[in-house]
Amino acid sequence: MSASFAAAVMARPVGEVRFSIQNGGDTDLRAFSLSRPTSEAWGMDRLAGQSVSPGGSTEIVIQPSLGGCLYDMKASFASGDDARLFAVDVCRLNGAEIILTD
């Protein structure tokens, strides 16, 4: 389980943030959720029931200005493994790509 960043960090946006997640694993990426670091539960599945095949990617769009920029991230794979990142400043990810592996 790991994640890496594959793009330059850009200035803090004022509105929405767009970044890509790429499946660098060996099995389908089945779910991707965000939550605030203070939350006990993960947010909705940002893939909305879709899956991302190995080597594929998808764009994630969020509105961090509604409550700050720090989020925890959880990616769930068909293998049953999860990749988790904690206290990520998503405002710095605008235009970036995150590579997730199971």
N, CA, C and O atoms as a GROMACS GRO file, in nm:
protein
  408
    1MET      N    1   0.083  -0.117   0.000
    1MET     CA    2   0.000   0.000   0.000
    1MET      C    3   0.088   0.124   0.000
    1MET      O    4   0.170   0.144   0.090
    2SER      N    5   0.070   0.206  -0.101
    2SER     CA    6   0.148   0.329  -0.105
    2SER      C    7   0.082   0.429  -0.197
    2SER      O    8  -0.010   0.396  -0.272
    3ALA      N    9   0.130   0.550  -0.190
    3ALA     CA   10   0.082   0.655  -0.279
    3ALA      C   11   0.198   0.748  -0.307
    3ALA      O   12   0.285   0.767  -0.221
    4SER      N   13   0.200   0.804  -0.425
    4SER     CA   14   0.304   0.901  -0.458
    4SER      C   15   0.244   1.013  -0.540
    4SER      O   16   0.140   0.996  -0.603
    5PHE      N   17   0.310   1.125  -0.538
    5PHE     CA   18   0.263   1.241  -0.612
    5PHE      C   19   0.345   1.253  -0.738
    5PHE      O   20   0.468   1.238  -0.736
    6ALA      N   21   0.276   1.280  -0.852
    6ALA     CA   22   0.346   1.283  -0.980
    6ALA      C   23   0.326   1.414  -1.055
    6ALA      O   24   0.326   1.415  -1.178
    7ALA      N   25   0.308   1.524  -0.985
    7ALA     CA   26   0.291   1.653  -1.053
    7ALA      C   27   0.340   1.765  -0.964
    7ALA      O   28   0.354   1.749  -0.842
    8ALA      N   29   0.363   1.878  -1.025
    8ALA     CA   30   0.408   1.996  -0.949
    8ALA      C   31   0.295   2.049  -0.863
    8ALA      O   32   0.178   2.042  -0.901
    9VAL      N   33   0.330   2.102  -0.748
    9VAL     CA   34   0.231   2.163  -0.659
    9VAL      C   35   0.203   2.304  -0.708
    9VAL      O   36   0.295   2.378  -0.745
   10MET      N   37   0.076   2.340  -0.709
   10MET     CA   38   0.036   2.470  -0.760
   10MET      C   39  -0.015   2.557  -0.645
   10MET      O   40  -0.032   2.510  -0.532
   11ALA      N   41  -0.039   2.683  -0.674
   11ALA     CA   42  -0.088   2.778  -0.573
   11ALA      C   43  -0.226   2.737  -0.522
   11ALA      O   44  -0.298   2.664  -0.589
   12ARG      N   45  -0.261   2.785  -0.404
   12ARG     CA   46  -0.391   2.754  -0.345
   12ARG      C   47  -0.504   2.813  -0.429
   12ARG      O   48  -0.504   2.932  -0.458
   13PRO      N   49  -0.600   2.729  -0.467
   13PRO     CA   50  -0.714   2.780  -0.542
   13PRO      C   51  -0.816   2.844  -0.450
   13PRO      O   52  -0.813   2.822  -0.329
   14VAL      N   53  -0.904   2.922  -0.505
   14VAL     CA   54  -1.008   2.987  -0.427
   14VAL      C   55  -1.135   2.904  -0.424
   14VAL      O   56  -1.208   2.908  -0.325
   15GLY      N   57  -1.163   2.829  -0.528
   15GLY     CA   58  -1.287   2.751  -0.536
   15GLY      C   59  -1.261   2.602  -0.538
   15GLY      O   60  -1.205   2.546  -0.443
   16GLU      N   61  -1.302   2.538  -0.647
   16GLU     CA   62  -1.287   2.394  -0.655
   16GLU      C   63  -1.142   2.353  -0.680
   16GLU      O   64  -1.061   2.429  -0.732
   17VAL      N   65  -1.113   2.229  -0.639
   17VAL     CA   66  -0.983   2.168  -0.660
   17VAL      C   67  -1.003   2.046  -0.748
   17VAL      O   68  -1.094   1.966  -0.724
   18ARG      N   69  -0.919   2.031  -0.849
   18ARG     CA   70  -0.923   1.915  -0.938
   18ARG      C   71  -0.788   1.846  -0.933
   18ARG      O   72  -0.683   1.910  -0.950
   19PHE      N   73  -0.790   1.716  -0.909
   19PHE     CA   74  -0.668   1.637  -0.916
   19PHE      C   75  -0.706   1.499  -0.969
   19PHE      O   76  -0.822   1.460  -0.965
   20SER      N   77  -0.607   1.428  -1.018
   20SER     CA   78  -0.631   1.295  -1.074
   20SER      C   79  -0.577   1.190  -0.980
   20SER      O   80  -0.478   1.210  -0.910
   21ILE      N   81  -0.646   1.076  -0.980
   21ILE     CA   82  -0.592   0.959  -0.911
   21ILE      C   83  -0.568   0.854  -1.018
   21ILE      O   84  -0.654   0.828  -1.103
   22GLN      N   85  -0.450   0.794  -1.013
   22GLN     CA   86  -0.415   0.689  -1.108
   22GLN      C   87  -0.402   0.558  -1.033
   22GLN      O   88  -0.344   0.553  -0.924
   23ASN      N   89  -0.455   0.452  -1.091
   23ASN     CA   90  -0.442   0.320  -1.032
   23ASN      C   91  -0.308   0.262  -1.075
   23ASN      O   92  -0.293   0.215  -1.187
   24GLY      N   93  -0.212   0.265  -0.984
   24GLY     CA   94  -0.081   0.207  -1.009
   24GLY      C   95  -0.070   0.067  -0.954
   24GLY      O   96   0.039   0.010  -0.948
   25GLY      N   97  -0.184   0.010  -0.914
   25GLY     CA   98  -0.186  -0.124  -0.855
   25GLY      C   99  -0.209  -0.233  -0.958
   25GLY      O  100  -0.209  -0.209  -1.079
   26ASP      N  101  -0.228  -0.355  -0.907
   26ASP     CA  102  -0.246  -0.473  -0.991
   26ASP      C  103  -0.392  -0.513  -1.007
   26ASP      O  104  -0.425  -0.598  -1.090
   27THR      N  105  -0.481  -0.452  -0.928
   27THR     CA  106  -0.624  -0.485  -0.936
   27THR      C  107  -0.704  -0.356  -0.949
   27THR      O  108  -0.653  -0.246  -0.928
   28ASP      N  109  -0.832  -0.372  -0.984
   28ASP     CA  110  -0.918  -0.254  -1.001
   28ASP      C  111  -0.927  -0.171  -0.874
   28ASP      O  112  -0.933  -0.225  -0.763
   29LEU      N  113  -0.927  -0.039  -0.892
   29LEU     CA  114  -0.955   0.054  -0.782
   29LEU      C  115  -1.106   0.064  -0.775
   29LEU      O  116  -1.170   0.107  -0.871
   30ARG      N  117  -1.165   0.024  -0.664
   30ARG     CA  118  -1.310   0.013  -0.653
   30ARG      C  119  -1.377   0.132  -0.585
   30ARG      O  120  -1.494   0.160  -0.611
   31ALA      N  121  -1.303   0.204  -0.498
   31ALA     CA  122  -1.364   0.316  -0.426
   31ALA      C  123  -1.256   0.415  -0.387
   31ALA      O  124  -1.141   0.378  -0.363
   32PHE      N  125  -1.295   0.542  -0.381
   32PHE     CA  126  -1.204   0.647  -0.335
   32PHE      C  127  -1.287   0.743  -0.251
   32PHE      O  128  -1.382   0.804  -0.300
   33SER      N  129  -1.251   0.756  -0.124
   33SER     CA  130  -1.327   0.840  -0.031
   33SER      C  131  -1.238   0.942   0.036
   33SER      O  132  -1.117   0.921   0.052
   34LEU      N  133  -1.299   1.052   0.074
   34LEU     CA  134  -1.233   1.159   0.148
   34LEU      C  135  -1.308   1.182   0.277
   34LEU      O  136  -1.429   1.160   0.285
   35SER      N  137  -1.236   1.228   0.378
   35SER     CA  138  -1.301   1.270   0.503
   35SER      C  139  -1.213   1.376   0.568
   35SER      O  140  -1.095   1.388   0.538
   36ARG      N  141  -1.272   1.451   0.656
   36ARG     CA  142  -1.195   1.547   0.736
   36ARG      C  143  -1.115   1.467   0.839
   36ARG      O  144  -1.161   1.363   0.886
   37PRO      N  145  -0.996   1.513   0.874
   37PRO     CA  146  -0.916   1.440   0.972
   37PRO      C  147  -0.986   1.421   1.106
   37PRO      O  148  -0.953   1.328   1.180
   38THR      N  149  -1.082   1.505   1.138
   38THR     CA  150  -1.153   1.493   1.265
   38THR      C  151  -1.275   1.401   1.257
   38THR      O  152  -1.339   1.374   1.359
   39SER      N  153  -1.307   1.352   1.138
   39SER     CA  154  -1.426   1.268   1.120
   39SER      C  155  -1.398   1.122   1.156
   39SER      O  156  -1.288   1.072   1.135
   40GLU      N  157  -1.499   1.056   1.209
   40GLU     CA  158  -1.490   0.914   1.242
   40GLU      C  159  -1.527   0.826   1.123
   40GLU      O  160  -1.498   0.706   1.123
   41ALA      N  161  -1.592   0.884   1.021
   41ALA     CA  162  -1.642   0.806   0.907
   41ALA      C  163  -1.584   0.859   0.776
   41ALA      O  164  -1.552   0.977   0.766
   42TRP      N  165  -1.572   0.771   0.678
   42TRP     CA  166  -1.528   0.811   0.545
   42TRP      C  167  -1.645   0.871   0.470
   42TRP      O  168  -1.760   0.832   0.492
   43GLY      N  169  -1.618   0.966   0.382
   43GLY     CA  170  -1.720   1.029   0.300
   43GLY      C  171  -1.765   0.937   0.189
   43GLY      O  172  -1.727   0.820   0.182
   44MET      N  173  -1.848   0.993   0.101
   44MET     CA  174  -1.903   0.915  -0.010
   44MET      C  175  -1.793   0.867  -0.104
   44MET      O  176  -1.684   0.923  -0.109
   45ASP      N  177  -1.825   0.762  -0.177
   45ASP     CA  178  -1.734   0.708  -0.276
   45ASP      C  179  -1.729   0.803  -0.395
   45ASP      O  180  -1.830   0.819  -0.465
   46ARG      N  181  -1.616   0.865  -0.420
   46ARG     CA  182  -1.601   0.962  -0.528
   46ARG      C  183  -1.599   0.896  -0.666
   46ARG      O  184  -1.608   0.965  -0.767
   47LEU      N  185  -1.588   0.764  -0.670
   47LEU     CA  186  -1.594   0.693  -0.798
   47LEU      C  187  -1.738   0.659  -0.835
   47LEU      O  188  -1.765   0.615  -0.947
   48ALA      N  189  -1.830   0.678  -0.742
   48ALA     CA  190  -1.973   0.658  -0.764
   48ALA      C  191  -2.005   0.522  -0.828
   48ALA      O  192  -2.082   0.514  -0.924
   49GLY      N  193  -1.945   0.417  -0.774
   49GLY     CA  194  -1.973   0.283  -0.823
   49GLY      C  195  -1.893   0.240  -0.945
   49GLY      O  196  -1.901   0.125  -0.987
   50GLN      N  197  -1.817   0.330  -1.003
   50GLN     CA  198  -1.730   0.297  -1.116
   50GLN      C  199  -1.602   0.234  -1.060
   50GLN      O  200  -1.577   0.241  -0.940
   51SER      N  201  -1.523   0.173  -1.145
   51SER     CA  202  -1.392   0.125  -1.103
   51SER      C  203  -1.288   0.179  -1.200
   51SER      O  204  -1.319   0.216  -1.314
   52VAL      N  205  -1.164   0.183  -1.153
   52VAL     CA  206  -1.052   0.230  -1.235
   52VAL      C  207  -0.958   0.112  -1.252
   52VAL      O  208  -0.904   0.060  -1.154
   53SER      N  209  -0.938   0.069  -1.375
   53SER     CA  210  -0.852  -0.044  -1.406
   53SER      C  211  -0.706  -0.010  -1.378
   53SER      O  212  -0.670   0.108  -1.376
   54PRO      N  213  -0.621  -0.111  -1.357
   54PRO     CA  214  -0.478  -0.084  -1.341
   54PRO      C  215  -0.426  -0.001  -1.458
   54PRO      O  216  -0.451  -0.033  -1.574
   55GLY      N  217  -0.352   0.105  -1.427
   55GLY     CA  218  -0.299   0.194  -1.528
   55GLY      C  219  -0.393   0.308  -1.566
   55GLY      O  220  -0.350   0.405  -1.628
   56GLY      N  221  -0.520   0.296  -1.529
   56GLY     CA  222  -0.618   0.399  -1.561
   56GLY      C  223  -0.618   0.510  -1.459
   56GLY      O  224  -0.558   0.498  -1.352
   57SER      N  225  -0.686   0.619  -1.492
   57SER     CA  226  -0.696   0.730  -1.398
   57SER      C  227  -0.832   0.797  -1.412
   57SER      O  228  -0.904   0.776  -1.510
   58THR      N  229  -0.865   0.878  -1.313
   58THR     CA  230  -0.989   0.955  -1.314
   58THR      C  231  -0.966   1.084  -1.239
   58THR      O  232  -0.878   1.094  -1.153
   59GLU      N  233  -1.047   1.184  -1.272
   59GLU     CA  234  -1.034   1.314  -1.207
   59GLU      C  235  -1.128   1.324  -1.087
   59GLU      O  236  -1.242   1.277  -1.092
   60ILE      N  237  -1.080   1.383  -0.981
   60ILE     CA  238  -1.158   1.408  -0.860
   60ILE      C  239  -1.175   1.560  -0.848
   60ILE      O  240  -1.078   1.635  -0.864
   61VAL      N  241  -1.297   1.604  -0.821
   61VAL     CA  242  -1.326   1.746  -0.806
   61VAL      C  243  -1.390   1.767  -0.669
   61VAL      O  244  -1.489   1.701  -0.636
   62ILE      N  245  -1.335   1.858  -0.590
   62ILE     CA  246  -1.392   1.888  -0.458
   62ILE      C  247  -1.396   2.039  -0.437
   62ILE      O  248  -1.334   2.115  -0.511
   63GLN      N  249  -1.470   2.080  -0.335
   63GLN     CA  250  -1.485   2.221  -0.297
   63GLN      C  251  -1.428   2.241  -0.156
   63GLN      O  252  -1.505   2.249  -0.061
   64PRO      N  253  -1.296   2.248  -0.139
   64PRO     CA  254  -1.238   2.257  -0.006
   64PRO      C  255  -1.265   2.388   0.066
   64PRO      O  256  -1.251   2.394   0.188
   65SER      N  257  -1.302   2.492  -0.004
   65SER     CA  258  -1.323   2.620   0.060
   65SER      C  259  -1.439   2.618   0.159
   65SER      O  260  -1.456   2.710   0.238
   66LEU      N  261  -1.520   2.512   0.154
   66LEU     CA  262  -1.634   2.500   0.244
   66LEU      C  263  -1.596   2.451   0.383
   66LEU      O  264  -1.682   2.442   0.470
   67GLY      N  265  -1.470   2.421   0.407
   67GLY     CA  266  -1.433   2.374   0.539
   67GLY      C  267  -1.286   2.350   0.559
   67GLY      O  268  -1.248   2.276   0.650
   68GLY      N  269  -1.201   2.409   0.478
   68GLY     CA  270  -1.058   2.391   0.494
   68GLY      C  271  -1.001   2.295   0.391
   68GLY      O  272  -1.075   2.235   0.313
   69CYS      N  273  -0.872   2.281   0.392
   69CYS     CA  274  -0.802   2.206   0.288
   69CYS      C  275  -0.753   2.068   0.330
   69CYS      O  276  -0.712   1.990   0.245
   70LEU      N  277  -0.757   2.035   0.459
   70LEU     CA  278  -0.703   1.907   0.504
   70LEU      C  279  -0.807   1.796   0.493
   70LEU      O  280  -0.919   1.808   0.543
   71TYR      N  281  -0.766   1.687   0.427
   71TYR     CA  282  -0.851   1.570   0.411
   71TYR      C  283  -0.770   1.443   0.430
   71TYR      O  284  -0.650   1.441   0.402
   72ASP      N  285  -0.835   1.339   0.479
   72ASP     CA  286  -0.781   1.204   0.475
   72ASP      C  287  -0.836   1.139   0.350
   72ASP      O  288  -0.947   1.171   0.307
   73MET      N  289  -0.759   1.047   0.288
   73MET     CA  290  -0.799   0.980   0.165
   73MET      C  291  -0.789   0.830   0.184
   73MET      O  292  -0.696   0.779   0.247
   74LYS      N  293  -0.886   0.759   0.126
   74LYS     CA  294  -0.885   0.613   0.132
   74LYS      C  295  -0.921   0.559  -0.006
   74LYS      O  296  -1.026   0.591  -0.060
   75ALA      N  297  -0.833   0.476  -0.061
   75ALA     CA  298  -0.858   0.407  -0.188
   75ALA      C  299  -0.872   0.259  -0.159
   75ALA      O  300  -0.788   0.201  -0.090
   76SER      N  301  -0.979   0.197  -0.209
   76SER     CA  302  -1.004   0.055  -0.187
   76SER      C  303  -0.993  -0.021  -0.319
   76SER      O  304  -1.051   0.019  -0.420
   77PHE      N  305  -0.918  -0.129  -0.315
   77PHE     CA  306  -0.890  -0.208  -0.434
   77PHE      C  307  -0.966  -0.341  -0.432
   77PHE      O  308  -1.010  -0.388  -0.327
   78ALA      N  309  -0.982  -0.400  -0.552
   78ALA     CA  310  -1.050  -0.529  -0.565
   78ALA      C  311  -0.976  -0.639  -0.488
   78ALA      O  312  -1.037  -0.739  -0.450
   79SER      N  313  -0.848  -0.621  -0.465
   79SER     CA  314  -0.769  -0.720  -0.391
   79SER      C  315  -0.806  -0.724  -0.243
   79SER      O  316  -0.768  -0.817  -0.172
   80GLY      N  317  -0.882  -0.623  -0.198
   80GLY     CA  318  -0.916  -0.613  -0.056
   80GLY      C  319  -0.823  -0.520   0.020
   80GLY      O  320  -0.848  -0.489   0.136
   81ASP      N  321  -0.716  -0.474  -0.045
   81ASP     CA  322  -0.622  -0.381   0.018
   81ASP      C  323  -0.674  -0.238   0.007
   81ASP      O  324  -0.749  -0.204  -0.084
   82ASP      N  325  -0.632  -0.155   0.101
   82ASP     CA  326  -0.662  -0.013   0.101
   82ASP      C  327  -0.531   0.065   0.101
   82ASP      O  328  -0.431   0.021   0.157
   83ALA      N  329  -0.533   0.181   0.036
   83ALA     CA  330  -0.423   0.278   0.046
   83ALA      C  331  -0.483   0.399   0.117
   83ALA      O  332  -0.589   0.447   0.078
   84ARG      N  333  -0.416   0.448   0.220
   84ARG     CA  334  -0.466   0.562   0.297
   84ARG      C  335  -0.359   0.670   0.309
   84ARG      O  336  -0.242   0.642   0.332
   85LEU      N  337  -0.405   0.793   0.294
   85LEU     CA  338  -0.320   0.911   0.316
   85LEU      C  339  -0.392   0.997   0.418
   85LEU      O  340  -0.514   1.012   0.412
   86PHE      N  341  -0.317   1.054   0.510
   86PHE     CA  342  -0.380   1.130   0.618
   86PHE      C  343  -0.334   1.276   0.616
   86PHE      O  344  -0.219   1.306   0.585
   87ALA      N  345  -0.427   1.366   0.649
   87ALA     CA  346  -0.403   1.510   0.660
   87ALA      C  347  -0.336   1.567   0.535
   87ALA      O  348  -0.234   1.636   0.544
   88VAL      N  349  -0.393   1.537   0.419
   88VAL     CA  350  -0.342   1.586   0.291
   88VAL      C  351  -0.401   1.724   0.265
   88VAL      O  352  -0.522   1.743   0.275
   89ASP      N  353  -0.317   1.819   0.232
   89ASP     CA  354  -0.362   1.954   0.196
   89ASP      C  355  -0.404   1.950   0.049
   89ASP      O  356  -0.320   1.969  -0.040
   90VAL      N  357  -0.531   1.927   0.024
   90VAL     CA  358  -0.580   1.911  -0.113
   90VAL      C  359  -0.570   2.041  -0.194
   90VAL      O  360  -0.566   2.036  -0.316
   91CYS      N  361  -0.566   2.154  -0.128
   91CYS     CA  362  -0.552   2.280  -0.200
   91CYS      C  363  -0.419   2.286  -0.275
   91CYS      O  364  -0.408   2.354  -0.377
   92ARG      N  365  -0.321   2.216  -0.226
   92ARG     CA  366  -0.191   2.210  -0.292
   92ARG      C  367  -0.188   2.107  -0.403
   92ARG      O  368  -0.090   2.100  -0.477
   93LEU      N  369  -0.292   2.026  -0.416
   93LEU     CA  370  -0.297   1.921  -0.518
   93LEU      C  371  -0.357   1.967  -0.649
   93LEU      O  372  -0.357   1.890  -0.745
   94ASN      N  373  -0.409   2.088  -0.657
   94ASN     CA  374  -0.480   2.131  -0.776
   94ASN      C  375  -0.396   2.107  -0.901
   94ASN      O  376  -0.288   2.165  -0.915
   95GLY      N  377  -0.444   2.022  -0.990
   95GLY     CA  378  -0.374   1.987  -1.112
   95GLY      C  379  -0.277   1.871  -1.098
   95GLY      O  380  -0.215   1.832  -1.196
   96ALA      N  381  -0.262   1.816  -0.980
   96ALA     CA  382  -0.167   1.708  -0.955
   96ALA      C  383  -0.228   1.572  -0.985
   96ALA      O  384  -0.349   1.560  -1.006
   97GLU      N  385  -0.142   1.471  -0.988
   97GLU     CA  386  -0.186   1.332  -1.001
   97GLU      C  387  -0.131   1.254  -0.885
   97GLU      O  388  -0.013   1.266  -0.850
   98ILE      N  389  -0.216   1.173  -0.823
   98ILE     CA  390  -0.177   1.085  -0.714
   98ILE      C  391  -0.180   0.944  -0.770
   98ILE      O  392  -0.281   0.901  -0.826
   99ILE      N  393  -0.070   0.871  -0.755
   99ILE     CA  394  -0.064   0.732  -0.801
   99ILE      C  395  -0.084   0.644  -0.679
   99ILE      O  396  -0.008   0.650  -0.583
  100LEU      N  397  -0.188   0.560  -0.683
  100LEU     CA  398  -0.224   0.472  -0.573
  100LEU      C  399  -0.193   0.327  -0.609
  100LEU      O  400  -0.221   0.284  -0.721
  101THR      N  401  -0.136   0.252  -0.515
  101THR     CA  402  -0.108   0.111  -0.539
  101THR      C  403  -0.164   0.026  -0.425
  101THR      O  404  -0.171   0.070  -0.310
  102ASP      N  405  -0.202  -0.098  -0.460
  102ASP     CA  406  -0.254  -0.189  -0.357
  102ASP      C  407  -0.146  -0.278  -0.304
  102ASP      O  408  -0.173  -0.361  -0.216
   0.00000   0.00000   0.00000
